[in-house]
């Protein structure tokens, strides 16, 4: 069982006030907060061994390179990739998806088909639409139901020998739905299609095993995992990464350069052009250490308690409707109150010290499906408490009373 009060001491920002009220932070699906140990790692890098990596023989460069590659191995171990060079370090989930989407330009032909789900973040829609524009491939969509679940029988019907790539999120950022990705991956592989899983929302709640899932590509961001912003990863099976061309040209990703011809470095450097976010990657490793020390089984169990409690308490509010009611979901509650715009609720509860997200959550097709402009989204993490949920409920009630 988690000692939540002790854990909260690790997060300096949880001690601050907003608008004269103690901060209640329920925007974890957008970005998690950062523990002191991660902050210390960033300060330590810039204070003691700030240098560029892979290119210098001096001591600082060697220290920075070692720390950077140790972090890569931590990420490899956490996601259970077979090889460290299957972990490509990026600026985040969006960057990772774009590497794959751009790379598949050379692998698709007019009339090929790719499949996306109705539950995707824009970052897992727009790059593939751009890919279709470049190649003439056809984009097909797995539909959803009112509970926010994908219709697997329709997915089965969409699959064919024309299907070359399937991309779906592990968990919906807007609704919290946990998608049946094992089924999706296995079915795609039956027709010879590759699968990319957007794990941005799943990784804060449990540890994905990319080998057990048999995912061809898996992407995630550090800032959802108590790490810094501007850092993420692309896991790709070695065979697939070797098929894809480099995403960007520049330093680090080369083998030999002449004006007549350039040859490219092997994995992972082939996809890591330029100076990376060195301290961010090192701090990402620290963040994974921190969360693994707490334990993902304990995190998942406690967050389920928060989800159940929050759902029960919010539904006591007159006129409140929750969107995304799948039995299989994580600690995200998206809701509206009848007759009130979500932005107005979010603005008022902020005055009471409560941070929630309002809008379409970069998932406009979901909002179009429900015929709503957006939702209020409260997303819980392992450092939140039931007492904070009580504050949220009281704040939402006050907002509703003011706006009715």
N, C-alpha and C positions, 0 to 999 in steps of 0.2 A: 504493500500500500504506500502511496506517495505521501511524503511529508511536504504538503504544498506550501505551508508557511515558510519552511526552511528554503524550499526552491525559490520562492518569491524574493528572498533576500539576495539571490544571485543576479537579479535584474534591476539595475539602478533606476531605470525609467519608471518602474512601478511605484517608486516612492514619490513621484512628482504629483502636483495638482494641476488640474485644468479648469479654468473658470472658477477657481476657488474651491473646487471639489476634488477629492482623491480620484486619480485616473482609474477608470474602468476600461480596459482595452479589449474590445471584442472585434478587432479587424485583423485577426490572425491569418485569415485566408489570403489577405492581400500581402501582408508581411508579418513575420513573427518578430518578437522583441529579442534583444541580444544580451546574453549573460556577460557578467564582468570578465570571465575568463577569456571570452572571445575578444572583447575590447582590449584586454591586456595583451593578447597575442598581436593585435594590430599595432599597438603602441610599441611593443617590444621589437617588432620588425623595423619600424621606422627609426627607433632609437638606437638599435644595436647592429643590424646587419642589412640595411637598405642597399641593395645592389641589383643589377640586372642578372638574369639567370642564363645558364647554359652557354655563356659566351666568354666568361672570364676565368683566368687562372688565379686571380687574387683571392684572398681568404673570404672576404665578404660575399663575393659572387659564389664561391663554393658553398658557403653556409646557406645562402638563400636558395641555391639550386637544390641542395640536399633537403631543406625544409619543404620546398615546393613538391619535390618528387615523393617525399614521405607522405605528404597530404594526398597525392594522387593514389598512393597505395592504400591509404585509409579509405578513400572513396571506393576503390576497387573492392576492398574487403567488405565494406558496408553493403554494397549492392551485389556482392558475390559475382562480379565479373570474372571470367576465366583468366584474363590477362590485364595487366596494368595499362598496356598500350591500347586497350579497348575503351579506356576512359579518356575522352577528349574534353579538355577544360575550356569552358566558354564563358560568355558574359551572362548567361542565364538560359532559361527554357526557350525563349523566343529565338535567340541566336542558335541554339542547338537544333530547333526544328528547321530553321532556314538553311542550315548546312545540308540537311538531308533533302529538303525540298529542292534546293538548287542543284544538288548532286544528281537527283533523279531526272533532271532535264536531259541528260545524255542517255538515260536508260529507258525512256518512254517514247512511244510512237503514237501518231494520231489514231484514235479509236480505242486505245488502252483505257482501262477504267481504274479509278481510285475511289476509295470509300472513306467517308468521314461520318461521325455521329452527330445527331442533333443536339448533343449536350456540350459541344466544344466551346472553349475560349477562342476568341478571335485569332489568337496566335496559332491555333491549330486548325484554322479555316483559311485565312487569307493567303498564307504562303502556298497552299495547295491550289487555290484558285489561280494564283499567279503561275504556278507550274502548268496548269491546264491551258492557260493562255499561251504559254511558250511552246507547248508540245502538241496541242490538240487532243489531249487526254480528256476523258469525261468524268466529272465528279458526281458521285452518287451519295445519298444521305440515308443513314439508318434512322428511322423515325423514333419518336418517344411517345409515351402515354401520359396521362394526367398526373400520375404519381411521380413522374420524372425518371422513368425507367426506359431503357432502350428495348425495342421490340425485336427480340432475337429471331423470331420466325421470319421477319422481314429481312433481317440481315442475311439469313440463309438464302433467301430468294435473290438478293443482290449479288451474291458471290458467283463468279463464273471463271472460266479460263482466261477471260479478258482482264480480270482483276489483278493488278500488279502491286498495289500498296493499300494497306488499311491503316488508318490512324485514328486513335480514340484516346480520350483521357481516362486515367485510372479512376479518378474521382472528379465529379463535376464541381467546379469552383462556385457556381451559382446556386446549386441545390444540395451539394454534399452526397449525391448518389454515388455508390461504389459500383462501378461497371463490372460485368463478368468477363474480365479480360482474358482469363485462361481459355474460356470457350471461344472468344473472338480470335485469339491467336491460333488456336488449334484449327479452327475452321478455315482461316485464311491460308494457313500452311497446306491444308488439304488441296487447295487449288493453285499452290505455288506462289502465293502473294507474300510479300514482306509486311511486317507490322511495326509501326512506331507507337509507343505508349507515352503519352504526356503524363508524367508522374509528379508534376509540380504540387498538386494538392494531396497526393497520397503519402508522399515521403515524410511529412511531419507527423503522421499518425501511425505508420507501421513501416517495416523494412521490406522493400521489394527484393526478391531474389531473381535476378534477371536470367540466370541459368535455369532455374526451376520453371519460370514463366515461359522460357524459350522465346523471349522477346528479341526481335531483330535490332530494334533501337528503343532506348528508354531515356527520357530527358527529365531534368529537374533543375531547381534553383536553390542556391544556398540560403537566400534570405527568407525562405519558408521554414528553414531548419535551424533557426537561431544563429545563422551565419550572416555575413555581410551582404549588401546588395552588389550587383554587378558581377556575380560569379555563378556559374552553373556547370552542368555536365551533359555531355552526350555520350551515352553508352551505345556502342554498336558492335555487333559481332564482327570479328576480324575480317571474315570473308566479305561482308558487306562494305566495311570501311575501305577495304582495298579496291572495291569496284568503283567507289565514288571519287570523282576528281576533286582536287583542292577547292576550297570555298573562296579563299582569298590568297592573293600573292603578296610576297614581301619577305622579311627576314624570318629566320627560324624554320620555315616550311620548305627550304631548299636543300638540295644535295650539292649540285654544281650549277653555277651560273656563268654563261658566256652570252655575248650578244647574238650568237647564232642559235643557242638552245639552252634551256634550263631543265634540269632534272630535279625531281622532288624528293624530299625526305620521306622516310618511312613513318609508320604510326608510332606515337600519336602526333608527331610534330607536323605532319602533312596538313593538319587542320588547325594548327595553332600559330598562325602568322602574327608577327609583331610581338611587342612586349606585353605580356598578360598582366592581369590584376594579381600580382605576385602575393602581396600580403593578404588579399582576399581569399586566394586559394588556400594559403597556409591556415588562415582563420577558419575556413570551411572545415578543414580537418579537425581543428579544435572543437568546433561546434558539434561535429559528429561524435567526437569523443565524449563531449558533455552529455548529449542526448542518450548515447549508448550506456553511459554510467547510470542514468536514471532508469533506462530500460523501456523498450518500446511496447512490451506486453503490458507493463504497468501504465504507460501513457495511454494506450488504447482503452484499457479498462476504465481508467478514471475519466477520460474524455467521453466515454459512453454514458457514464453517470451524469456528467454535465449536460450532454445532449438530451437525455431523458428528462432531467429536471427542468431544463430550460424550455423544452417543448411543453411539458405539463403546465408550467407557470404562465407562459405566454398565451396559451390557449384559454386562460381564464379571462383574458381581456376581450371585452365585447367587440365584435366585428373583425377580430383578427383572423387572418387566413394564412396558413403556412403553405409555401410552394416547395415541392420536393418532399414527398412522404413515403419514399421507398423504405422498406424494412432494412435494407442494406445501405446505410449512409453513415457519414462521419459527422463531427460536431460543428455543423453548419445549419443555421436556421434562417431561411429567407421568408419574409412575411410582409404583408400589407395590412392596413386597417381600412375597412370599407369607407370610401368617400374622401380619403386623405392621401395626398401625394407622398411617396416615400421620402423625398428630399426634405419636406417640411418636418417629418418626424425626426430624421437624422439631425437636422439643424437644432431642433429643440433639445434632444437628449444630449447633444454635445455641450450645450450650455450647462447641463447637469453633470458634466464630467465623463460621459459615456461615449466611447468611440465605436461607432458602427459604420458600415459601408452602405451607401445608397446608390441606386442607379441600375444600369443593365449589367454591370460586372463584366464588361467585355464579352457578353454572351447574348447579343441582341436576338439571335434566332430563338432562344429560349423564351425571352420576353414576348416576342411576336407570337409564339405558340400559345402562351397564356393570355395574350391580348392585354398586356399591361405595360406601362412605361418603364417599370423597374420594380425593385423590391428594397426593403431594408434587410440587410444581412448581418446577423450576429454570428461570429465564428469564434469558437472557444479553443483554448490551448491548455496544456497541462499545468500552467501556472495561474490559471483562472480559478475562481471559487464559486460556490453556490451563493454565497453572500453577494458577490458581484452580480450574479444573475438576478437576485432580488432587487438590486439597485436598478438594473436594466428594466425590469418589469415595472417598477414604480415610475421610472422616467418615461417609459412608453405610455403608461396610463395618463401621466400628467400631460404629455404631448397631445394625446388623443382628446383629452378633456378641453385643452386649449383650442384645438383646431376644429372641433365639432360645432 
